Amino acid sequence: MRLGKKILWIIGKFKYVIVIIGGVLIITVLGENSMMQRYKYARQIAELEDEIEKQDMRFMQDSLRLEEMDRNPEEVRRIARERYFMKASDEDIYVLSDEIKDKNDYAPVKQD
């Protein structure tokens, strides 16, 4: 019993300190509205705003390209040839690649 009384005396003496420390822990670490969660949300919002800017820029570029395609039918042919490798009936298309092949692609085949 003596230990229990001592613990209650310590709690009674430092009750304000315990409540303040508990409140600070709840505000900074625990809970859905804690400072840590707010930091994570702020970082996520910044990333999403960057993504919105990129998408807006892409939308503007695509809108300009679409506008150009509406005004100039030759632009449609150019895009069809460049992107989709379409060709006229009297043309041949050669696709050149800048990719570097792996050394194993050129290795001779061993025959047993």
C-alpha positions in Angstrom: 0.0 0.0 0.0 2.8 2.4 0.7 4.0 2.2 -3.0 0.4 3.0 -4.2 0.3 6.1 -2.0 3.7 7.2 -3.2 2.6 6.9 -6.9 -0.6 8.8 -6.2 1.4 11.5 -4.4 3.8 11.9 -7.4 0.8 12.0 -9.8 -0.9 14.6 -7.7 2.2 16.7 -7.4 3.0 16.7 -11.2 -0.6 16.5 -12.5 -0.2 19.7 -14.5 3.1 18.6 -16.1 1.6 15.2 -17.0 -1.5 16.8 -18.6 0.7 19.3 -20.5 3.0 16.5 -21.8 0.0 14.4 -22.7 -1.6 17.3 -24.6 1.6 18.0 -26.5 1.9 14.3 -27.4 -1.7 14.3 -28.7 -1.2 17.5 -30.7 2.2 16.5 -32.3 2.1 12.8 -32.7 -1.3 11.2 -32.1 -4.6 11.8 -33.8 -5.8 12.6 -37.3 -5.1 16.4 -37.0 -1.6 16.0 -35.5 1.3 18.1 -36.7 2.9 15.1 -38.4 -0.3 14.4 -40.3 -0.5 18.1 -41.3 3.0 18.0 -42.6 2.3 14.8 -44.6 -0.9 16.5 -46.0 1.0 19.7 -46.9 3.7 17.7 -48.7 1.0 15.7 -50.6 -0.8 18.9 -51.5 2.4 20.4 -52.9 3.0 17.3 -55.0 -0.5 17.3 -56.4 -0.3 21.0 -57.2 2.9 20.3 -59.2 1.1 17.6 -61.0 -1.8 20.0 -61.8 0.7 22.5 -63.2 2.2 19.8 -65.4 -1.2 18.6 -66.6 -2.3 22.2 -67.3 0.8 22.8 -69.4 0.2 19.5 -71.3 -3.4 20.6 -71.8 -2.3 23.9 -73.3 0.2 22.3 -75.6 -2.3 19.7 -76.8 -4.9 22.4 -77.3 -2.5 24.4 -79.4 -1.6 21.3 -81.4 -5.3 20.5 -81.9 -6.0 24.0 -83.0 -3.2 23.8 -85.5 -4.5 20.5 -86.8 -8.0 22.1 -87.4 -6.4 24.9 -89.4 -3.8 23.0 -91.3 -4.7 19.5 -92.8 -1.0 19.1 -93.7 -0.3 19.0 -89.9 -2.6 16.0 -89.5 -0.5 14.1 -92.2 2.7 15.1 -90.5 1.6 13.8 -87.1 0.2 10.6 -88.6 3.6 10.0 -90.2 5.7 10.9 -87.2 3.7 9.2 -84.4 1.9 6.4 -86.1 4.3 5.5 -88.9 1.6 5.9 -91.5 2.8 6.2 -95.1 1.6 7.0 -98.5 1.2 4.1 -100.9 4.5 4.9 -102.8 6.7 5.3 -99.7 8.9 3.1 -97.5 9.5 3.8 -93.9 12.7 3.1 -92.0 12.6 3.4 -88.2 15.9 4.3 -86.6 16.4 3.8 -82.9 18.8 5.6 -80.5 18.7 2.7 -78.0 21.9 1.0 -77.2 21.7 -2.7 -77.4 22.9 -5.0 -74.7 26.2 -6.8 -75.3 24.4 -10.1 -75.0 22.4 -9.2 -78.1 25.5 -9.5 -80.2 26.9 -12.6 -78.6 27.4 -15.6 -81.0 25.1 -18.5 -80.4 26.9 -21.6 -79.0 26.1 -24.8 -80.8 26.8 -28.1 -79.1 
